[in-house]
Amino acid sequence: MIESIQQFDVELFLKIHRGLSNGFFDWLMPLMRNRFFWSPLYLFIIIFCIKQYKKQGYYIIAMVLFTFALGDLIASRVVKPLVSRVRPCNDFSLANNIIHRVPCGSGLSFPSAHATNHFAIAVFLICLFYSRWKPILPIGIFWAAIISFAQVYVGVHYPVDVITGALLGTLIGFFCSRIFKKLQPDF
């Protein structure tokens, strides 16, 4: 059972990583996973929260940081060492199939911390702001999903890594939003 899932995962990885290969994605996907590319968005979120919600805005930003830290801690420090899955770009059996679009790194693959962290932040913000601004749902999910997809496209994660990261991040984001709403019931 596990072997058939792993085989499917490798086949899907290759369909995305090699099969969808094109010049536009080769340019776009490394940007989508680059933390500096998203800096203006992060700055906007900080300014918006503080300007719009004053003191509560600081609490929102603190909880976004806590959500990120919790996601990163669970994905990178707890699950990855337990599973110890090698990244596809470091897998010797795939060496002839990897297109090196970004540096691979020496870290482990399962789950994707990028997917965990971005889905956690997206779901946290969706849970907070959906009643006030409905478009945050598709925008937040698309933002986290494109970052996650980019991880597979550039060759640093398998699809199951990012799907699991997305699910884990969704749970963390929901959990953190519940904590925030308990601490800030009038939000």
C-alpha positions in Angstrom: 0.0 0.0 0.0 2.7 2.5 1.0 4.8 1.5 -2.0 2.0 2.1 -4.4 1.3 5.6 -2.8 5.0 6.4 -3.1 5.1 5.2 -6.7 2.0 7.3 -7.6 3.6 10.3 -5.8 6.8 10.0 -7.9 4.9 9.6 -11.1 2.7 12.7 -10.3 5.9 14.6 -9.3 7.5 13.9 -12.7 4.3 14.9 -14.5 4.3 18.2 -12.8 8.1 18.8 -12.6 8.9 17.7 -16.1 5.6 17.4 -17.9 4.5 20.9 -17.3 7.9 22.4 -17.9 7.9 25.6 -19.9 9.7 28.9 -20.0 7.0 30.9 -18.3 6.7 28.5 -15.3 10.5 28.2 -15.1 10.5 32.0 -14.5 7.3 32.3 -12.4 7.5 29.3 -10.0 10.8 30.1 -8.4 9.4 33.6 -7.6 6.2 32.1 -6.1 8.2 30.2 -3.5 10.6 33.0 -2.7 9.9 34.7 0.6 11.2 38.0 -0.5 8.8 38.1 -3.5 5.9 38.1 -1.0 7.4 40.8 1.3 5.1 43.6 0.0 2.0 41.4 0.8 3.3 40.7 4.3 4.0 44.5 4.8 0.5 45.3 3.5 -1.1 42.8 6.0 0.8 44.4 8.9 -0.1 48.0 7.9 -3.7 47.1 7.1 -4.2 45.3 10.4 -2.6 48.1 12.5 -4.3 50.9 10.6 -7.7 49.3 10.5 -7.9 47.5 13.8 -5.5 49.6 16.0 -4.6 47.6 19.2 -6.4 44.5 17.9 -4.3 44.7 14.8 -1.2 44.1 16.8 -2.8 41.1 18.3 -3.7 39.8 14.8 -0.1 40.2 13.7 1.2 38.5 16.8 -1.2 35.6 16.2 -0.1 35.4 12.5 3.5 35.1 13.7 2.4 32.5 16.3 0.5 30.6 13.6 3.6 30.6 11.3 5.9 29.6 14.2 3.6 26.7 15.2 3.3 25.5 11.7 7.1 25.6 11.1 7.8 23.9 14.5 5.4 21.0 13.8 6.4 20.5 10.2 10.1 21.1 10.4 11.1 20.0 14.0 8.5 17.3 14.7 7.2 15.6 11.6 10.2 15.9 9.2 12.7 14.2 11.5 10.2 11.4 12.3 9.5 10.6 8.6 13.0 11.5 7.2 11.9 11.6 3.6 14.6 12.7 1.1 13.7 15.6 -1.2 13.2 14.6 -4.8 16.0 16.8 -5.9 18.3 14.8 -3.6 16.9 11.4 -4.5 19.6 9.4 -6.4 16.9 7.4 -8.2 15.6 10.6 -9.8 18.9 12.3 -10.5 18.5 12.0 -14.3 15.0 13.4 -14.2 15.5 16.5 -12.1 15.6 19.9 -13.7 17.5 22.2 -11.3 15.5 25.4 -11.1 16.4 26.4 -7.6 19.0 25.1 -5.1 17.8 21.9 -3.5 19.0 22.3 0.0 19.8 19.5 2.4 16.6 19.5 4.4 14.0 16.8 4.5 10.9 16.7 2.3 7.8 15.5 4.3 5.8 17.6 4.9 6.4 20.8 3.0 7.0 23.5 5.6 6.2 26.1 2.8 2.8 24.5 2.3 2.2 24.1 6.1 3.1 27.7 6.9 1.3 29.4 4.1 -1.9 27.4 4.4 -1.8 28.0 8.2 -1.5 31.8 7.7 -4.1 31.8 4.9 -6.7 29.8 6.8 -6.1 31.8 10.0 -6.7 35.1 8.0 -9.7 33.5 6.2 -11.3 32.5 9.5 -10.7 36.0 10.9 -11.8 38.1 7.9 -14.3 36.0 5.9 -17.3 37.5 7.5 -16.0 41.0 6.6 -14.6 40.3 3.2 -15.7 37.2 1.3 -13.0 37.4 -1.5 -10.3 36.5 1.1 -11.4 32.8 0.8 -10.4 32.2 -2.9 -7.5 34.7 -2.7 -6.0 33.1 0.4 -6.4 29.5 -0.9 -5.0 30.4 -4.3 -2.0 32.2 -2.6 -1.1 29.2 -0.5 -1.8 26.7 -3.3 0.4 28.5 -5.9 3.3 28.6 -3.4 2.7 24.9 -2.6 2.5 23.9 -6.3 5.7 25.8 -7.0 7.5 23.6 -4.5 6.7 20.6 -6.6 7.3 22.3 -9.9 10.8 23.4 -8.9 11.6 19.9 -7.7 12.1 20.3 -3.9 8.9 18.4 -2.8 6.7 15.6 -3.9 2.9 16.2 -4.3 2.1 14.2 -1.1 4.5 16.5 0.8 2.6 19.6 -0.2 -0.8 18.1 0.2 0.0 16.9 3.7 1.5 20.3 4.5 -1.6 22.0 3.2 -3.8 19.8 5.4 -1.6 20.3 8.4 -1.5 24.0 7.8 -5.2 24.2 7.5 -5.7 22.5 10.8 -3.1 24.8 12.5 -4.7 27.9 10.9 -8.1 26.9 12.1 -6.8 26.0 15.6 -5.0 29.4 15.9 -8.1 31.3 14.7 -10.1 29.6 17.4 -7.6 30.6 20.0 -7.6 34.2 18.7 -11.4 34.4 18.9 -11.4 33.0 22.4 -8.8 35.7 23.4 -10.5 38.4 21.4 -14.2 37.6 21.5 -15.4 41.0 20.2 -13.4 40.6 17.0 
